[in-house]
């Protein structure tokens, strides 16, 4: 490392430490002043509320006393009009003072005595007013002339003056403290500003010395960046080539799988022709249809640009066309119609769905119409994020509890494929016929149809 760089790092570090300390001092002082200002603000609000409560309580007491005296002297009820409101106001501000004077040391004794005085005063007010109303003027005037009420008022005023004085003193001391704090902030801010200016000057000097080396380093970095970009471009091209090769291999795998399945189907055809047993021939024919449903998916994949999903409208249309031709070629006179919505589904799920469609449609062809004439309808659509397959007929239907026809292999295949789809088949009675419903979510692995009944089996 060049000497100038080492010097710049050391000197800049020292300047930064000094500047940081100066800045932290200013920040700490301002933070402290802010906290003190907030405390003063809260204390000032409390002191103001205390002073207001004391003044209002004193005014309420004076209003009540003036009202009482006017009624005692004149006997006119109009003088009592403000008495009750003044009494209620006095009680309210007395409660406020009890909460506000908690922060004042030694205020418990003062507050206790003040409450006693106020209770005595209002008890005297109520008593004299009651005597006046009962026309017992001599007794009321006797209490009035004792001057005990005046003594209580004078004592209360002393307490009021003391409370107001304490609130004023707290406000005054807070103002003085804020002035002193402001002076400290000015001093610290001035010293910090000078230190920061010195730091800026030292940093500017170091930067001026280091500019030349920065230019040299920048040129070296530019050259390295150019070399790095070239390497990244080469690596990106290699990754793209590898990705394209992987796609081609996947296409080739699907092509080979489809060819292999076609070969297996051809071998089954040869084996079927060599058999005389109709049951065995039917079993091999059903197996061949299942293999075709799987091979058709792989044919779609290696012929499509997307090897991860299958367009179900094309796949199921081709599968159902094949089933219609194959089953009618076997002597079935049942017609097949279908409506397939435009939906894309993952490869594995598409294979499972194709096998289920093959089994249910074959079932309907073989068992729905014993006389060999009728129609099987297939609908597949997407509604609110759910995929629905419906295969319905107008045939003889099924009876609850009737045993499944065939070997039971078809039932197990349908159950296995539905499990992989996260669904179950529900067979519903129609008038006439039966409808097989399969509802599932393309991203769900849990059943969405809770019950299953079986009409017949392949």
C-alpha positions in Angstrom: 0.0 0.0 0.0 1.5 3.4 -0.9 2.5 5.7 1.9 0.1 8.4 1.0 -2.8 6.0 1.2 -1.7 4.8 4.7 -1.3 8.4 5.8 -4.7 9.3 4.4 -6.4 6.4 6.2 -4.8 7.2 9.5 -5.4 10.9 9.4 -8.9 10.6 8.1 -9.7 8.0 10.8 -8.5 10.5 13.5 -10.5 13.3 12.0 -13.6 11.2 11.8 -13.2 10.1 15.4 -12.9 13.7 16.6 -15.7 14.9 14.4 -17.9 12.0 15.5 -17.3 12.8 19.2 -18.1 16.5 18.6 -21.2 15.5 16.7 -22.3 13.1 19.4 -21.8 15.8 22.0 -24.0 18.1 20.2 -26.6 15.4 19.6 -26.5 14.3 23.2 -26.8 17.8 24.5 -29.8 18.5 22.2 -31.3 15.2 23.1 -30.9 16.0 26.8 -32.3 19.5 26.3 -35.3 18.0 24.4 -36.0 15.6 27.3 -35.7 18.4 29.8 -37.9 20.6 27.7 -40.5 17.8 27.5 -40.3 17.3 31.3 -40.6 21.1 31.8 -43.5 21.2 29.4 -45.3 18.5 31.3 -44.5 20.1 34.7 -45.6 23.5 33.4 -48.9 22.0 32.2 -49.4 20.4 35.6 -48.5 23.6 37.4 -50.9 25.6 35.2 -53.7 23.2 35.9 -52.9 23.3 39.6 -53.0 27.1 39.6 -56.2 27.2 37.6 -57.9 24.6 39.8 -56.9 26.6 43.0 -58.2 29.9 41.5 -61.4 28.3 40.3 -62.0 26.6 43.6 -61.5 29.9 45.4 -63.8 31.7 43.0 -66.5 28.9 43.4 -66.2 29.3 47.2 -66.6 33.1 46.9 -69.5 32.8 44.6 -71.2 30.3 47.0 -70.6 32.6 49.9 -71.9 35.7 48.1 -75.1 33.8 47.1 -75.6 32.5 50.7 -75.1 36.0 52.2 -77.5 37.6 49.8 -80.2 35.1 50.6 -79.6 35.4 54.4 -79.8 39.2 54.3 -82.7 39.6 51.8 -84.5 36.3 51.9 -84.9 36.5 48.1 -84.5 33.0 46.5 -83.0 34.6 43.4 -79.7 35.0 45.3 -79.4 31.2 45.5 -79.5 30.7 41.7 -75.7 30.3 41.4 -75.3 28.5 44.7 -75.7 24.9 43.5 -73.6 25.3 40.4 -70.8 27.0 42.5 -71.0 24.1 45.0 -70.7 21.5 42.2 -67.8 23.5 40.7 -66.0 23.6 44.0 -66.4 19.8 44.4 -65.0 19.2 40.9 -62.0 21.4 41.3 -61.4 20.0 44.8 -61.1 16.6 43.2 -58.7 18.0 40.5 -56.5 19.5 43.2 -56.3 16.2 45.0 -54.7 14.6 41.9 -52.5 17.5 40.9 -50.9 18.2 44.3 -49.5 14.7 44.6 -46.2 15.8 43.0 -45.8 18.6 45.5 -43.9 17.5 48.7 -45.7 18.1 51.9 -49.0 18.9 50.1 -51.0 16.1 51.9 -51.3 18.2 55.1 -52.3 21.3 53.3 -54.8 19.5 51.1 -56.3 17.7 54.1 -56.8 20.9 56.0 -58.2 22.7 52.9 -60.8 19.9 52.3 -61.8 20.2 56.0 -62.3 24.0 55.7 -64.3 23.6 52.5 -66.5 21.0 54.1 -67.1 23.2 57.1 -67.9 26.2 54.9 -70.4 24.4 52.8 -72.0 22.8 55.8 -72.4 26.3 57.3 -73.8 27.5 54.0 -76.4 24.7 53.8 -77.4 25.1 57.5 -77.9 28.9 57.3 -79.9 28.6 54.1 -82.1 25.9 55.6 -82.7 28.0 58.7 -83.6 31.0 56.5 -86.0 29.0 54.5 -87.6 27.8 57.8 -88.0 31.5 58.8 -85.6 31.0 61.7 -83.9 34.2 60.9 -82.5 34.8 64.4 -80.7 31.4 64.5 -79.3 32.0 60.9 -78.1 35.5 61.8 -76.6 34.2 65.1 -74.4 31.8 63.1 -73.7 34.5 60.6 -72.5 37.0 63.3 -70.1 34.5 64.9 -67.7 35.3 62.1 -66.6 31.6 62.1 -67.3 31.5 58.4 -65.0 34.5 57.8 -62.3 32.8 59.7 -62.6 29.7 57.6 -62.6 31.8 54.5 -59.5 33.6 55.5 -57.7 30.4 56.3 -58.8 28.9 53.0 -57.5 31.9 51.2 -54.1 31.4 52.9 -54.0 27.8 51.6 -55.2 29.0 48.1 -52.4 31.6 48.0 -49.9 29.0 49.1 -51.0 26.5 46.3 -50.9 29.3 43.7 -47.5 30.3 45.0 -46.1 26.8 44.7 -47.4 26.5 41.1 -45.9 29.9 40.2 -42.6 28.9 41.8 -42.5 25.7 39.8 -43.2 27.6 36.6 -40.5 30.2 37.4 -37.9 27.5 38.3 -38.6 25.7 35.1 -38.1 28.8 33.0 -34.7 29.5 34.7 -33.6 25.9 34.1 -34.5 26.2 30.5 -32.5 29.3 30.1 -29.5 27.7 31.7 -29.8 24.6 29.5 -30.1 26.8 26.4 -26.8 28.5 27.3 -25.1 25.1 27.6 -26.4 24.0 24.3 -25.1 27.2 22.6 -21.6 26.6 24.1 -21.4 23.0 23.2 -22.8 23.6 19.7 -20.2 26.4 19.1 -17.3 24.3 20.2 -18.6 21.3 18.2 -19.0 23.5 15.1 -15.3 24.6 15.4 -14.2 21.0 15.7 -16.3 19.9 12.7 -14.8 22.7 10.6 -11.4 21.5 11.5 -12.3 18.0 10.6 -13.6 19.1 7.2 -10.4 21.0 6.6 -8.2 18.0 7.4 -10.4 15.7 5.3 -10.2 18.1 2.4 -6.5 18.2 2.6 -6.3 14.4 2.6 -8.7 14.1 -0.3 -6.6 16.5 -2.3 -3.5 14.4 -1.8 -5.3 11.1 -2.5 -7.0 12.3 -5.8 -4.2 11.2 -8.0 -4.0 7.7 -6.6 -7.8 7.4 -6.9 -7.6 8.1 -10.6 -5.0 5.4 -11.0 -7.0 2.9 -9.1 -10.1 3.8 -11.0 -8.4 3.1 -14.3 -7.3 -0.3 -12.9 -10.8 -1.1 -11.7 -12.2 -0.2 -15.1 -9.8 -2.6 -16.8 -10.8 -5.4 -14.3 -14.5 -4.7 -14.8 -14.1 -5.1 -18.6 -12.4 -8.4 -18.1 -15.0 -9.5 -15.6 -17.9 -8.6 -18.0 -16.2 -10.6 -20.7 -16.0 -13.6 -18.4 -19.7 -13.2 -17.3 -20.8 -13.0 -21.0 -18.9 -16.2 -21.7 -20.4 -17.9 -18.7 -23.9 -16.7 -19.5 -23.5 -18.2 -23.0 -22.4 -21.5 -21.6 -25.4 -21.6 -19.3 -27.7 -20.8 -22.1 -26.2 -23.6 -24.2 -26.5 -26.0 -21.2 -30.1 -25.0 -20.7 -31.0 -25.5 -24.4 -29.3 -28.9 -24.3 -31.3 -29.9 -21.2 -34.5 -28.8 -23.0 -33.5 -30.9 -26.0 -32.8 -33.9 -23.8 -36.1 -33.5 -22.1 -37.9 -33.4 -25.5 -35.9 -36.5 -26.5 -36.9 -38.3 -23.3 -40.6 -37.5 -23.8 -40.3 -38.7 -27.4 -38.6 -41.9 -26.4 -41.2 -42.5 -23.7 -44.0 -42.0 -26.1 -42.4 -44.3 -28.6 -41.9 -46.9 -25.9 -45.5 -46.7 -24.8 -46.6 -47.0 -28.4 -44.5 -50.1 -28.8 -46.0 -51.6 -25.6 -49.5 -50.8 -27.0 -48.6 -52.6 -30.2 -47.4 -55.6 -28.3 -50.6 -55.7 -26.4 -52.6 -55.6 -29.6 -50.7 -58.5 -31.0 -51.2 -60.4 -27.7 -54.9 -59.6 -27.8 -55.3 -60.9 -31.3 -53.7 -64.2 -30.2 -56.3 -64.8 -27.4 -59.7 -66.4 -27.8 -61.0 -65.6 -24.3 -63.3 -62.5 -24.5 -62.6 -61.5 -20.9 -58.8 -61.5 -21.5 -59.2 -59.6 -24.7 -61.3 -57.0 -22.9 -58.8 -56.7 -20.1 -56.0 -56.2 -22.6 -58.1 -53.6 -24.5 -58.6 -51.6 -21.3 -54.9 -51.8 -20.5 -54.2 -50.5 -24.0 -56.5 -47.5 -23.5 -54.8 -46.7 -20.3 -51.4 -46.8 -21.9 -52.7 -44.6 -24.7 -53.9 -42.0 -22.2 -50.3 -41.8 -20.8 -48.5 -41.9 -24.1 -50.7 -39.1 -25.5 -49.4 -36.8 -22.8 -45.8 -37.4 -23.8 -46.6 -36.9 -27.4 -48.1 -33.5 -26.5 -45.0 -32.6 -24.5 -42.3 -33.4 -27.1 -44.4 -31.5 -29.6 -44.8 -28.4 -27.4 -42.5 -25.6 -26.4 -43.6 -26.0 -22.7 -42.5 -29.4 -21.3 -43.8 -28.7 -17.8 -47.6 -28.4 -18.5 -50.2 -29.8 -20.8 -53.0 -27.9 -22.6 -56.0 -30.0 -21.5 -58.3 -28.8 -24.2 -56.0 -30.4 -26.8 -55.0 -33.4 -24.8 -58.5 -34.4 -23.6 -60.0 -33.7 -27.0 -57.5 -36.1 -28.6 -58.0 -38.7 -25.9 -61.8 -38.6 -26.1 -61.7 -38.8 -29.9 -59.6 -41.9 -29.7 -61.9 -43.4 -27.1 -65.0 -42.7 -29.2 -63.4 -44.4 -32.2 -62.0 -47.3 -30.3 -65.1 -48.1 -28.2 -67.5 -47.9 -31.2 -65.1 -50.1 -33.1 -65.6 -52.7 -30.4 -69.3 -52.8 -31.1 -70.6 -50.2 -28.7 -73.4 -48.1 -30.2 -73.2 -45.3 -27.6 -72.3 -41.8 -28.8 -69.8 -39.5 -27.0 -69.9 -35.7 -26.8 -67.7 -33.4 -24.9 -66.9 -29.8 -23.9 -63.4 -29.1 -22.8 -62.3 -25.8 -21.4 -58.9 -24.2 -22.1 -56.9 -25.1 -19.0 -53.2 -25.9 -18.6 -52.2 -28.5 -16.0 -48.9 -30.0 -14.8 -47.7 -33.1 -16.5 -48.2 -35.6 -13.7 -51.7 -34.3 -12.9 -52.6 -34.4 -16.6 -51.6 -38.1 -16.8 -53.7 -38.9 -13.7 -56.7 -37.0 -15.1 -56.3 -38.7 -18.5 -56.4 -42.2 -16.9 -59.5 -41.2 -14.8 -61.3 -40.0 -17.9 -60.5 -43.2 -19.7 -61.8 -45.4 -16.9 -65.0 -43.5 -16.3 -65.9 -43.0 -20.0 -65.2 -46.7 -20.7 -67.3 -47.6 -17.7 -70.2 -45.6 -19.0 -69.9 -47.1 -22.5 -70.0 -50.6 -21.2 -72.6 -50.5 -18.4 -74.9 -47.4 -18.7 -76.8 -48.6 -21.8 -77.5 -52.4 -21.8 -79.3 -52.1 -25.1 -76.3 -50.4 -26.6 -77.9 -47.0 -27.6 -77.5 -43.8 -25.7 -75.2 -40.8 -25.1 -72.3 -40.1 -22.8 -71.4 -36.5 -22.2 -68.1 -35.2 -20.8 -67.5 -31.6 -19.5 -64.3 -30.2 -18.1 -64.0 -26.6 -16.9 -62.4 -24.2 -14.4 -64.5 -22.3 -11.9 -63.2 -20.0 -9.2 -59.8 -21.7 -9.1 -61.3 -25.3 -9.0 -61.2 -27.8 -11.9 -64.3 -29.8 -12.5 -64.8 -33.0 -14.6 -68.3 -34.3 -15.2 -69.1 -37.5 -17.0 -72.9 -38.1 -17.3 -75.2 -40.4 -19.0 -79.0 -41.1 -19.3 -78.7 -44.8 -18.7 -80.0 -47.3 -16.2 -78.1 -45.7 -13.3 -77.1 -47.7 -10.3 -78.6 -49.0 -7.1 -77.0 -48.1 -3.7 -75.2 -51.1 -2.3 -75.1 -53.0 -5.7 -71.8 -54.8 -6.2 -69.3 -53.2 -8.7 -69.1 -54.9 -12.1 -65.9 -56.2 -13.5 -62.7 -57.1 -11.7 -62.4 -54.0 -9.5 -59.1 -53.0 -11.1 -60.7 -49.9 -12.6 -61.9 -48.8 -9.2 -58.5 -49.1 -7.7 -56.9 -47.2 -10.6 -59.4 -44.4 -10.4 -58.9 -44.1 -6.6 -55.1 -44.1 -7.0 -55.2 -41.4 -9.7 -57.7 -39.3 -7.7 -55.5 -39.5 -4.7 -52.6 -38.1 -6.7 -54.9 -35.2 -7.8 -56.0 -34.6 -4.2 -59.7 -35.4 -5.0 -62.3 -38.2 -5.0 -65.0 -39.1 -7.5 -68.7 -38.5 -6.4 -71.4 -40.4 -8.3 -74.7 -38.6 -8.3 -78.1 -40.0 -9.3 -79.9 -38.4 -12.3 -83.4 -38.9 -13.6 -82.4 -41.0 -15.5 -78.8 -41.9 -15.5 -75.7 -41.2 -13.4 -73.2 -38.3 -13.3 -69.6 -38.7 -12.1 -68.2 -35.5 -10.6 -64.5 -34.9 -9.9 -63.6 -31.5 -8.4 -60.0 -30.6 -7.5 -57.6 -27.7 -7.2 -54.6 -27.7 -9.6 -52.3 -26.8 -6.7 -54.0 -28.8 -3.9 -53.1 -32.2 -2.5 -56.1 -32.6 -0.3 -59.5 -34.0 -1.2 -62.2 -31.4 -2.1 -65.1 -34.0 -2.5 -65.8 -35.8 0.7 -67.9 -38.9 -0.4 -67.5 -41.6 -3.0 -70.0 -44.2 -4.5 -69.4 -46.6 -7.3 -71.9 -47.3 -10.0 -70.0 -49.9 -12.1 -66.5 -50.9 -12.9 -64.5 -51.8 -16.1 
